[in-house]
Amino acid sequence: MKSSGLLNVHPMLFDRVRLAIMAHLSFASGPVDFNALLDDLALTKGNLSTHMKKLEDQGLVKVEKKFIGRKPRTTYRCTAKGKKEVRNYLSTIETVLKASS
């Protein structure tokens, strides 16, 4: 496969922050809390929120907002589409790298 195969990768995954978010969520065993993502990825609240909105709009993540007592809690989960796109990304990168060696 030539590097043109990268054109088949979902464009949202070319940003390093969104790729890190999707990798984190796709390998998580369940929903991931907003604050856990902040800590694990060392992002600002605004940065994380902006990227999550873009990923949600593309159907790659599902957002759940609820209250625990009086405190809001936002969790994220990778959708089936999101997992498929991450697998496609990894497979494509692997194929391109193997072809170039």
Secondary structure, DSSP 8 states (H G I E B T S, - for coil): --GGGGGGS-GGGGSHHHHHHHHHHHH-SS-EEHHHHHHHHT--HHHHHHHHHHHHHTTSEEEEEEEETTEEEEEEEE-HHHHHHHHHHHHHHHHHHHHH-
